[in-house]
């Protein structure tokens, strides 16, 4: 949404215990995607830019750092990320920049998806 790919989005992930990769990814844009884009292309952009395997989420969001007293108080979301004593707090609030995709045509996006197919399969398909 922040990158201008769509005006509204709902992203759903599903997992199973003991499975290393998400079972499914669903992206609903409610018809608000930028002209020329489809929900499928936006789903592919998510797959290219985010690794949602449980271990990768723990790594990327710094979840294995002992900082839960600070993050548990006064809500988990909507707070400014900061670093203290080498630990990252609220790193999930840092937005991944996807603006490069807003200026790409659907054909260019499809080429980019095809070029990164191996990476997508590694992160998303067993």
N, C-alpha and C positions, 0 to 999 in steps of 0.2 A: 504494500500500500504506500509506504513512504517513498519508494522508488518511482511511483507513478505507473506501475504496471496494471493496477486496478484501484478502484475507489473503496472497495470493501472486500474482505476475505475471511473465510473460516478454514482453518487448517486442522485436520484430524489425523492423528497417528494411532495405529493399534499395534500392540505387542503381545507376545505370549511368553510365559515363564520358560526360561531355558533356551529361547531362540535368540540368536545373536543379532538379528536384523529386524526392523519393523515388518509386521505382516502386511500392512497397507498404509498408504498415504492418500488422503482425500483433500482436494483443494476446491472449495466452492467460492466463486467470485460474484455470484448473484447477477451475472450479466454486466458487471461494471468494468470488465477488462478493457485496456486501451485498444483502440481500433486496430484491427489486424492480429491481435493476440487472442488466444483461446485459453480456457481453463487448463487444458492439457499442456499447452506450452508453459504456462505459469507453474504447473506441477513439475515439469521437466526442469525449469529454472531452480525450483526448490531442491530437486534431486541433485543438480550439479553443484549447488552451493552449500548444502547442509549435510552433515554426516549424522544421522539420527540413530546410529547403533548405540546401545546403552553405554558402552565404554567410551565412545567418542563424545557423547553428551556429557558424561562425567568429567572428561578431560577438558572439553571446550568451555564448560560452564564452571570449571574449577570446583567441582562438588566434593572433592576429597580433601579439601582444606578445612581444618576445624574452626569454623567461624559461625556456627549456627546460632549462638546467642544474639549476635548482632542482626543476622538476617531474619530471625524469627520475630523480632520485636517490630511493631509498627508496620506490618504488612511486607510481603515479599516483593511486590511489584510497584513500579512507579517511582522508584528511588534512583538517585544518581549513583552510577558506578564509581568506585574509588579503590585505591590500593593502599594497604597499610601493612607494614612489616613483611612485605613480599607476598601478601595474600590479596587476591582480587575479590572484592565484594560487589555483589549485584552485577556480575559480568553479563548476565542474561539481558540486561537493559541496553547493552551496546548493539546498535542496529548494524546488520551486515549490509554493506553498500551494494545494491543491485541496480543502480541507475544506468549502468552501461547497457542493460537489456531494454530500457525504455526507448532508446533510440534505434534499436535493431528491428529490422523487418521480421515477419514470421519466417520467411525463407532463410534468413541469416541465423535465426534462432534454431531452426531445425538442423542446419549445418553444424552449428555449435554443439547441439545435443548429440548428433551422429559422431562428431569428433571426440566427444567425451564419454561415449557409450561404455567403454571398459571401466572407467572410474565410477560411473553410475551403477553398473552391475555389481562392482565390488562393495559399494556402500548399501545397496538396496535390495539385492536379489541373492538368495541362497542357492 
